[in-house]
Amino acid sequence: MQEYHENAMASSSLSSMKEEEGGGRRERQNNDKLETFQKGFCGLDAKPNHNQYVIEYVLPQACEMPLGIAVDDAENKVWYVSTKKGLLGSYDIEEEKFDKELVIPEWKSRESAREFSQVWDIEIDDRRKGEGEETDVWFTDEKQNAIWRYIQSSKTFEKYNIPGKSDSFGTSYPISIEFDPNNKNIIYFVGTYSPSLWIADISEMKNGTSDGISQIPIPIDKGFKGIDPFYITAGLIAFDNKRDAIWISVLSYAAQKGQIFKYNLDTESFDVYDLTDEEEQWVSSPWGLVVDDVHHHDGDLWITNPGTSIFYKLDPDGNDNNNNIVKFVTSKTSPRIFGDINTINSNSNISSIYKNSYTQPSLIKKSNDGSLWFNEQQGNKIAKFDPSNMKLIEYWIPTQNRLWGICSNYDNNSNNSNSNNSNISDISKKTCGIANVLQFSTGKDRDGDDQIWFTEWSQNKIGKLEADNDKNLPFSIDIYKSDKDLQVKKGESEKIKMKVKAADSQSPSFALDNIRMIASGTFTSTGDLGNSTGYFTEESISMDAGEEQEISFTFIPSTDLKPGDYTLMIGAENDFISYLMAVKIEIT
């Protein structure tokens, strides 16, 4: 009996030691996971970087993970939501300081060290402003499958539950909100994982319920037949005031299939625009969209296509969808995303990744003058495109996080044991990666010029881009009129003449001794020229204030290039901006 007790005690002691050991191991694993999460998402030791056009602001608390953002010009405020901590924050533009952040009453992600709830959209409802009421702030809540409203007049939050969800994901993942400008009680929204248009009547909505919210299923059965519903996602929506309609993008990345739906409010019916192209899949993943009701009275749609560097115009009133699409492209991904350009050239793997990389234009919005703004998430830029003259200006974001990129100066195949060696300090000093600019909002400064506010989701910062309506650009590009619309035979060369002009007066921060000529085209989904070739008479130039230089670009389409219409984007860049003009080319 004594022997039994001794053995039992020894066994119990060993078991206890194992439990303590296991508990310690689990704790270390959890600590490691938390550390990895914080390094990747929290913007530890964030600094407010800036350049000639962009100013950044570090948020009041650590690891807020801001996503949705909205400018309220009337109140001179910028609103944002902490997706990690469930805070509604605002920045006072006039006072240049953050207001006290408001705690959203329910936010389950606050209870977990590594969870967050994506808030893709914040919208300011000022439709009652003329009646003396304050604006309301609306925002989406992915985790709780809800739409929130902050009522400024009573300083209260209300949550409205969406009466539908995805069986696969457990939430509809609300992502995009639009207000009806003709009815102050109606709002529209969509959820990524639930292909439906939701219509809500504010006068019938009640806090904590689904009252007043109705569902209109999007007719995806025919166009996405045979595709697993798991892969079918709704994109964003846009209100079309002239047509009294709602536009919705829907796509399936797995099948490279995309459609645009127009919901006609008067007839309560859908029109469908199929974007599938058997020869190229570059327009079949539509995401952001906006209606151009300034330059074109017929209201063309402008659409972004993430997973590429392509954005395009769709004429919805034409007879042939594919022939009514005009594609444009951003500049090529900057080598700065990958680090040292010399290392890129000497590393065949990184060189291939760089050549085939894309900038990922995602959200798109318009300003009052009809210019289109979109973010290039993987390109680390915010871009402005003017449809009236086909001019593209891209602004570089001064923050980069190497944890969100493939860096040429780091062996990504190294095992984890190397992460603590003495070289890590040297590696961390070499800049590469992106700032993760996922959302932005357009506003105006005191002079009426565009002012773009954006979030850096993984950097714990918001930022401001002051565009000054292009008045403060260091140089400009002009393509000779005769060269803006060309017809070129395969294998033959065409010379395109352009003029580069330095601004008349320059501040010291402008670098006019390193202007690099750049070109991209819609021949590939990345903007690379593919098998076609092109070269400038000068690859880089230095200029004095007010100086002009003529540069020529010779383009030779490859013999295997499919005949058709393409767009070349040619121009120049420095470390702050890129300036490109579109040239239409018909290949015969």
Buried (B, 14 or more C-beta within 10 A) or exposed (E): EEEEEEEEEEEEEEEEEEEEEEEEEEEEEEEEEEEEBBEBBBBEEBEEBBBBBBBBBBBBBBBBBBBBBBBBBEBBBBBBBBBBBBBBBBBEBEEEEBBEBBBBEBBEBBEEBEBBBBBBBBBBBBBBEEEEBBBBBBBBBBBBBBBBBBBBEEEEBBBBBBBBBBEEBEBBBBBBBBBBEEEBBBBBBBBBBBBBBBBBBBEEBEBEBBBBBEBBEBBBEEBBEEBEBEBBBBBBBBBBEEBEBBBBBBBBBEBBBBBBBBBBBEEEEBBBBBBBBEEBBBBBBBBBBBBBBBBBEEBBBBBBBBBBBBBBBBBBEBEEBBEBBBBBBBBBBBBBBBBBEEBBEEBEEBBEBBBEBBBBBBBBBBBEEBBBBBBBBBBBBBBBBBBEEBBBBBBBBBBBBBBBBBBBBBEEEEEEEEEEEEEEEEBEEBBBBBBBBBBBBBBEBEEEBBBBBBBBBBBBBBBBBBBEBBEBBBBBBBBEEEBBEBEBEBEEEBEBBBEBBBBEEBEEEBBBEEBBBBBBBBBBBBBBBBEBEBEBBBEEBEBEEEBEBEBEBEBBBBEEBEEEEBBBBBBBBBEBBBBBBBBBBEBE
